[in-house]
Amino acid sequence: MIRVAVVDDHELFREGLVLVLNQMDDVDVCANFGSGLDFLNAIDGLNIDLVLMDINMEAMNGIETTQKLKAIKPDVKVIAVTMYTEDSYYMQMINAGAHGFVLKKAGKYELAQAIHEIHKGGNYFSQEILQKMALKAIAKPEENELSVREIEVLQLICKGHSTKEISEMLFLSHKTIEVHRSNILRKSGQKNVAQLVMWALKNNYASI
């Protein structure tokens, strides 16, 4: 069972989201909150795996709430549920520690897909957000250009493959893939897989 909390200051949307989540057999909605502050005040008493977080909330927005949550309980995963597609918002959320994004207009199937993918350690981004990032592609700096093998590894990472799976697919050792992974993160200047996926799309190393 995936233990979930919902944080959104729009009461009607929050109640509707809880209703949809309660229809999923393997999801348990432990609590819901109308503000980031109320959520953080209650976090010590919550045993949750994942939180669905609105971005635009009064008093404390989703970005700040996510940052504070990660400082307290870094293992709790965050999905941003938002109406925004502007990259300034979702890049800030990713930097704060979010593992993915689902637009508020998404259907039940996509929401379930995002929850399951992120719960098992992956990332999830709505197609509309990925398309927007792809259209914002920028030139790759030559001094940090990836090798052919690094690009191959990066593309497999973007498809959600683990280090073990990539090593088997490319017939390379686990250690070699880890070295490539480390070099890719260093050259890209990214800190985690979520940031790396967005960077790869922006720089035309991967496509949707």
Protein Blocks (a to p, Z undefined) as FASTA:
>chain_A
ZZdddddfbfklmmmmmmmmmmpmkbccfbdcfbfklmmmmmmmpccfbdcddfbdghia
fklmmmmmmmmmmmbccddddfbfbfklmmmmmmnopabdcdfkbcfklmmmmmmmmmno
pacddfklmmmmmmmpccddfklcccfklmmmmmmmmnopafklmmmmnopafklmmmmm
mmmmmmnopabfklmmmmmmmnopacZZ
